[in-house]
Amino acid sequence: MNRERHQESTEITELILNAAEKARAEIGIVTKQPTTGKSAKWPIDCNIGPGLEGAIACESKVGYVNGTDGLLSYRGYDIFELCAYSTYEEVSFLLLHGHLPNAAELQEFEQKLIKHRHMNKTLRLLMSFPVEEMNAMAALRMGTIFMRQEFTDVDRESAKPDLSHAISSDEDSIGMETKPSGERHAIYEFKRKKKRRKRKDSNLDDASGLEACYHLIAGVPTVTAAIARLRCGLMPYEPLNDLSHAANLYYMMNGRRPTPIEERVLDVALILHADHGMNASTFAAMVVASTMSDIYFSVGSGIAALNGPLHGGANERVLDTLRDVGSPDNVETWVKQSLAKKKKIPGFGHRVYKTYDPRARILGPLAKFRCLGCKPEIQNLISTAEHLEQQVVSSLDQEKKIFPNVDYYSGVVYTRLGIDPAMFTPLFAVSRVAGWTARVLEYMQNNRIFRPRALYTGEFNQVFKQVDER
């Protein structure tokens, strides 16, 4: 199946393999494993900064990021190999199940995605709101709640967990001056209840199992595409059963079937954004899930975190920057003025990577790919981006090791695909829902409610005064 879908985009495959070869020539073949090895021994000593920087909250087999060497892998598979040879459907299955699907498993998975893309009730509810006046991410988060209502019965009062069955509630109920031991099994959980009778029209066994994950992976693109259409005053398109995941997303957003090149480029972009360690949105999803909430609310929390300007939306700011620069001729002067003012340049540097972001190594060539339709103004944008990268890297590389990150070229790629900048961050969510659900499922197998502590820096022994004495 992959071979057939990639036959008409072999130049994209070669582009990715060339990017991989360049990366390996620069950093070499890195084989070292995470410092904790295959199984951590708790408690782990680590230095923790504000925002839990440096903290180790769990073990995971889903994905691995090596920021020093610029490596990214999903379930042990190098990101370059997956982009060159796989598809988003395969990668989603890999993240959720821990192995690449065989032909029968892939066919079954694809059929489930086809089934779950059709969400008439969810779209009717969405269309009853003024989506054209809403932030696209706010509309997407609302859409996941509508999906939850259409496909589950968890909003019914009978589905609410019985608090009398809760084993415990909060770590503040015991002394917390002792060192946490990191028990292997869940401490805060609900005793197993008798299985509720499902609604006859329900497609899911529950709101936190594999089927719910499939539903979200399939349904979030449908909601995203509908939002894109509604924001333009247009009616949503129904998904087509004969199109791939990426091709359907493109069709539902743009109203026409993509070319093989457009389909492949969008598919690669989705693969690149599918997972990336314990980032803010992934952590938000896992925190909500750890309370024994369901996966729809968890994904909604991931969307809410992704909406923040420090997490999602950076590729929009890159486009604004490139348009502010104006043309390649203005780059040198613009960079000198920006650096003199100590102005942060969007799309450069990363919290994790101390070298070239491997995702940017692929997106950069894709942004410049000659076979993708390109208007003169877009060509100017690409040329400006190339010159800006060269100028910034040459100015800051030796001093601060600043390189382009995933956001620098992704906005250019989406623009060449005819996607409105307001939809860039929702597209991020469309891809990342696979990583969110995979990590939530993994964590819930050995759940422990997240409960970090704050370092108190306030006053003690304050004397209370009545209001007329203050």
C-alpha positions, 0 to 999 in steps of 0.5 A: 500500500505504501509503495503504491501511494509513494510511486508518484512521489518518488522525488519526495522519498529521495528528498527525505533520504538525502536529508537523512544522509546529510544529517548523519554525515553531520552528526554521525551514527548515534547509538547511545541509549537514554541514561535511564536505560530500559527500565528506570529505578525510582526515585530518580535524582534530577535537577528540576527548574521552573516549569518542571524543567528537567523533571522526569515524570514517567517512563515511555516507549512511545518516542525518543528525542535526543536534542544534543544529536538532533535525533527523533524516533517513534517506537525506535524507528528513525523519523527519516525512515518513517517519512521516507517509507511510511504513511501517517496511518501506519505511524498512528498505528505504530504509536498506539500499538508499539509495532508497525501493522501488517497488511491485515492490521493496516486494512482493519485500522484504515477501515476504522478511520474511514468509519469514524471520519463521518460525524454528522451529529458533531458537524451539525452541533458545530454549525450551530455555533458562530465558528466564523467568529471564533478562534480556530483552536477554540472551535476545535476544542469544542468539536472534540466535546461534541465528538464525545457526546455523539459517540459515548454516554459518559456525560450521563449521570449514570456514567459518573464515577462513584466517589465512595469507591475512590481509593484515595484523593489527593497527596495533601491528605498525608504528610509530604515531607518524605521522599516519593518512592514512585510506586509501580502501580496506581494509587489513585484509581476507581475500583472496577464497576460492573460494565454499563450497558452501551447505547445501541447506537454507540460505536465505542466500548468506552471513552478511554480505550483504543476505539476512542483513540481511533475515533479522535485520530479520524475525527479531529481532521474532519472537525478541523476541515469543517472549521476551515470551511465554516470560517470562510462561510462555506459548508463542510465537505463529507470525507471520501472513503477512497482517499487516504488520511492526508488526502481526505484532510486536504480534500475536506479543507480545499474542496478538491482532490490533492495531487499525489505530490500534495498528498505526500507532502501533507502526509509527511508533515503529519508524520513529523508532528505526530509525537515529540516527547513530554511537550506541554500539550502532551503533558497536559493531556496526560495530567487530565487522564491521570485523574481518571478523566476520559481521553476526549477531555484529555485531548481537549486539554492538549488542544487548549495547551497547544493554543498557547502562543509559546507552544502552537502558532509559531509557524504563523509568526514565522510567516509574519516575520518573512513578510515583514522582512519583505524580500531577500535583499532586506535580510541582512539589514533586518537581521542586524537590526533585530539582533541589535535590539536582542529581538527573538526571531521566530522559527529559530532555536528549540527548548530541546534541540542543540543542533538542527531540528531533524524535522526542519531538515525535511520540511526545509527541502519540502518548502522549496520543492519544485513540483509543488505549485508556487506563485511568485509571491510564494517564491519570494517568501521561500527565497526570503526564508532561505536567505534569512536562515543563512544569515541567522545561522551564520550570525548565531551558530558558533555563539548560541548554536541556533538553528531552524526548528520545525516551525520555520518551514512548516508554515511555508509548506502549508502555505504552498498547500493553500492552507490559511495561516489560521489553520496551522495550529489546528493542523498541528493538533490533527497530527499530534492527536496520535501522540497524545492518545498513545502516551495517555494509553501507555501512562494509564496502564500504570497510572499515578495521578500527577501531583507535583509540589510548589516551593513555598516562598511566602510569609509565616506567622502573619497576625490577623487584623479586623477589617477596620484595623488594616 
